Amino acid sequence: MYKEHREFIIDKTKYTPYWRYMDLWKFLKLINTSEIFFPNVEMLGDQNEGKIPEKVYKLLLEDEKKNTRIEHVKNYKGFIENKLRKKILIVSWNANKTESFAMWKMYAKDKLGIAIKSNFERLKKTFNSCEESIYIGEVRYYDDEKPSYRTGNTFYTFLTKHNYYLFETEVRCITVIDINDDYSTFKNIKVDLNELIDEIYISPFASETGLIEIIEFLKQKNKLNFKITVSGVNDKWI
């Protein structure tokens, strides 16, 4: 179930559409199971994901030398990067007024890509029937030239990315595996598809593949009520 948390802020994107781009097979799995795949941080593409920036770490060490608490800083970094990265599960959304060519290109390759359009209120409701605690918050973007960073709450690190990724305007759904579970690296979490999906956007070349008919069939079969739209991004690079 969705839960509020002081570290998870929805401010800039509260009324902005959320987008999740994917290949057709991932969408088929979602529709057939009513479950979203939540991978842990180590399974994400960015190898610095969930790690304290090196510049910040050095500043923390320098600051703690005055209080002879260097081991505290090292233990904090070690706990986040060696333990929590395995236990924090993340599903990401792109907050944007319109669909994005860059996101189509990165996450929904070829002519069988789709994009789910949703929003914050829908996301909150979509987890009503799941037993896990789901937190939703906007990602903050870290700048090496202005190394501002907080260490008060461990969630902060998992809601912070380098500003290389600023274009993603990312919103994250996060849950946590039992810290003592040494084996699980992901979860498939139950969702309400009618709450989750406001609209499905299909690759601009979908008419060549019969994808529109497939999505319409799945919609009727599963008694879903989303709108189907063909993408306006008409670019042969997709």
N, C-alpha and C positions, 0 to 999 in steps of 0.2 A: 504494500500500500504506500502511496505517496506520503512523505513526511517532510515537514519543514525543518530547516536547520540553519543556524545563524551564518554559517559559512557559505551556504548556497543562496546566491542572490539572483533574482530575476528582476531586472530594472530596465535595461535598454531594450529588451526583446519581448516584453510582456505581451505586446499586441502585434508582434511581427510573426509572419509565417515561419514554421520550422520545416526543414527539408531533410529527407534521408534518401540518398541515392544508392542503388544496389543493382546487381545483376539479377536476371530473371530467376535463376535457381534459388537465390536467397529469398526472393519474394514468394515463390511457390512454397517454400518451407514455412514461411511466416503464415501464409494463408491456410495451409493444411494443418498446422499445429496450434495456431493462435498463441505462439510463443516467440519472444524476441531473444536472440542469442546475445548474451552479455559475456564478452571475453575479459580476462584480467589484463592488467596494464602491460605485462610482459608480452602479450600477444599483439599489441598495437604496433603500428609501423615506426613511430618515432622512438628511437633508442634512448633518448633523453627523457622520455615520458616518465613522470613520477620521480624524477631525480632533482635534488637541490642543485641549482646552477653553481658551477665551480667558483665563479667570482663571488657569489653570495656565501658559499661555504668558507672561503678564505677570509672574508670580512667577519663572519661569525667567529671563526677561530681567533682572529686578532682581538675582537671585542671581548671574548671570554678569557683571554690570557690575563686580563686585569683581575678577573674574579677566580682565577685558577679553576675554571670549569670546562676546560678543553675536552675532557672525557665525556662530559654531558653532551656537547655538540656532536662529537663523533658517534656516540650511542644513538642520538636522535637521527642523524643521517643514516646510520646503519639500519635502524629499525624501519624507517620509511623505505629505503631502497632495497633492502634484502628480505624484508618480511611483508610489508604492506603492498608492495608492487604485485605480489602474488595473490593478494586477498581483495584488492579493490577491482570491481568489475565496472566497465564503462560502455555505454552506448551513446554515440555522438550524433548531434543534429546541427545542420547549418541554418542559422537564423538570417533570413534575407527576404526582402519584399518580393523578389522575383526569383525564378530559377537561375542557375549559374552554369555557364559553359564549362568553367574550370571543374566544378563538381561532377558534371556529366562525364567529363574526360577522365577524372581520377577514379571515380567510384562506380560508374555504370557503363562499362566498356561495351563496344560493338553496338549492334542494332537491337539488342534485346534488353537494354537497360530500362529501369523504371525509377521514378522518384515518388516517395510518399510525401504528401504535403499535410502538415498538422499544425498545432500551435500549443502554447503552454497550458491552457485550460484543458484541452483534449488529452495532453500527456498526463496531467495529474489524474484524470478520471480513468485513463486506460489501465492503470495498475490497481484499481479498486479491489479486484478479486485475487490478487497475488499475496502470498504470505510474507514475501520479503519487504524490507523497508527500502523504498526508492526515494532518492534525493535528486532534485533537479536544479541546476545552477549554470550561470554563464561562466565561460572561461575568461580568466584574466590573462593579459599578455605581458610577458616579462621583457624588459629592455636592458641589455648588458651595459648600455651607456648611462642608465639610471637604475642601478641595482636595488630597487625597493622590494622587500620580501618579508613575509611574516612567518613566524614559526610557532605561533600559539596553538594552532589546531592542525592536525596532520592532514585533514581533508584539503587544506589550502594548497598543498603541493600538487594534488591531483585535479585541481581546478585552475592550474597555472601552466601556461605554455610559453615558449619563446615567441617573440613577435614576428619570427619568420612565418608563423601560421595565422597572422592577424586577419588575412583574407577569408579565413574560414568562419569568422564570427560564430564560434562554436558554443553550443549549449549541450550540457552533459546530463545524462541520467546515470546515477551511480548507486551501486549497492555493494555490500561487503560480505565476503565469505567468512565463516567461522575462523577466527585466527588460529585455532588449533587443528584445523583441517589441513593435513599435509599433502593432500592428493588433488583436490578440486582446483581447476584452473578457469572454469567458466560455469555459467548456468543458463538454462533456457527458462525464461520467466514468462508466466502466463499474462496475456494482455486481452483487453476488449477491443477487437478490431474495429467495431463501429465507432468507438470513441477515438481510437488511434488515427484512423485514416479519414481525412477530410476529402482528399482528392488524390488521384493517381495520375501522374504525368508519365507519358510513354515516349521513348526515343523518337525523334522526328522522322526516322525511317521505318517506324513500326509497321506501316501499311504494307511494306514489302515482305514482311515476315509472318503476317497473320497474328501478331501479338495483341492487337486490339480485340480480336475475337476471343483469344485465350483469356484475357483479363475480364472481358464481359461474361464469359462462361463461369469463371471462378466467382465473380461477384454474385451472379444469380444462384449458383450452387450453394454458396455459403451464406446467402441471405444478407449480404452487405449492402450498404447504401451510399458508397462513395461515388463521386463524379470521375469520369475518365476523360483526360485531356491529352492531346498530342502536343509534345513540346514545341515551343516557338523557336528553339535554338536549332536552326537549320544549317548545320555545319558538317561537312563531309569528314572532319577529323574525329567526330564521335564514333 
